[in-house]
Every structure is written in structure tokens, then in C-alpha cells.
């Protein structure tokens, strides 16, 4: 695992991995809730938004992806926002997030 993040209510845990997959776990049952599989390279950060309605993943593939946390579907893919791998991200609130990279 490269990144780990609890949902706001503490019932779910999202993990990002070197294999390019993010997983959302049910912390009560220990079962895998769903697999987030759109990145082509390692995921460096996975974060829930403030209301736990969306999950943000960023990757070495230079993309940030917002996922619906209820069903694991893609809400939006942000590409071409950096010219180098995206290393981290964080939500400001329910809708706004920032990313960082080694590009200038």
C-alpha cells in the first residue's frame, strides 16, 4: 500500500497501491467494497472529501481521478494538469482539491 485514508464516519477505508489499483474496504465486515481501477501506474495518494461522498486518487500516470464513494464509478478524470507524476493531493472542502507534483 502507498496511501490509506478513512472515510469521515470511519466505516470505510480506502487504500492506494503500487499496482495502480485503489480499494475501498468495509471496516465492519473486513470485506472489499469495490475496486477502483482506472490508473495505469502506481497510486501515490487516496483521499476522501469532507462529506465522504467522493474519493480522490492521484498517480504516477499524471492523472487525478474523482470517484463516487457510493458505487466506485468515475465522476471525473483530470489529466494534463501536471507534466510529472502527481505525488499528493488534498481536499479543501466537498468540491475543491489541490494536487502537487515535481513539475515546475
Secondary structure, DSSP 8 states (H G I E B T S, - for coil): --EEEE-TTSSEEEEE-TTS-EEEEETTT--EEEEE---SS-EEEEEE-TTSSEEEEEETTS-EEEEETTT--EEEEE-SS-SS-EEEEEESSSS-EEEEES--
